[in-house]
């Protein structure tokens, strides 16, 4: 059965250090680490969202290398997880791909390192995701995070990961922890 | 109060793809991502373990850049987490540094993607770590993982992260998930 949970890694619109809205470059480690997490926790797909033509071509080349090229022979487990990776120009485009597949409205979940008035906890979102008839797109921001507008227009905003007074995880680590909390096997330990 | 939990990222002895014992090169993303996780979850220190002189010098240069150099000004939050990073040539050397500080024997915990006869679950280890008078060194293997010998000689081996039939996380993702499961705030959600 296809998973109803999709991941979106947003390279625009996001903030930079000075809180200006920018487009970041795609980081190769993000593609690999997050694709491997997506496969580990059984996500339905992983969208790399970037409007920059050069970046789209780069990511498509990386995907081809691991899915069809010499990478697929060198490391077949990488082929498996890369088959989940897609590239879209906007969040809406990723959303449309999912809603076309499901013939249903996609519920969007924004994530981030700071609280938001409509933040919900991990246990609540874990339960919501259990509605297997509804597709969910969980959005992660690169750079200094998703814009306020993306958060405000999402159906849900997930509470931040609470550290011991330090709140600066990489997006790769945040995705790993959040997928484990939302989809990981709670009985294993 | 100083945390009793230390992280060791082992570049030797570990296996390569053909199960030969090798020394891997240090990956810059590992240093950053794991240092940020260590700080987030309140670890006492993060040891990068490599016997290669060129790698030791490289890591020391990276640490200096972020703790004292221009990196410390550019990104002060990176300075904070890099102050946890140390380099040692062997696991024993990391162990000695910790036992000298604590004047106690260090308990070693090995991690890995496959089960081991003496594997213990996450909840059990979480409880053990609650003994704040005992220092723990949690070891993570780069490449294709820690050698059998390292696992056999550890006090504990942690159960693997169970995925949905896919078991190939990056070491960066594994550290993030394991620290969250062992040290994360279980009430936040």
Interface residues (C-beta under 8 A of the other chain):
Chain A: X29 X32 X33 X36 X37 X39 X40 X41 X42 X77 X78 X80 X81 X121 X122 X123 X124 X126 X159 X161 X162 X163 X164 X166 X167 X168 X169 X170 X172 X173 X174 X175 X176 X177 X180 X181 X184 X185 X188 X189
Chain B: X29 X32 X33 X36 X37 X39 X40 X41 X42 X77 X78 X80 X81 X121 X122 X123 X124 X125 X126 X159 X161 X162 X163 X164 X166 X167 X168 X169 X170 X172 X173 X174 X175 X176 X177 X180 X181 X184 X185 X188 X189
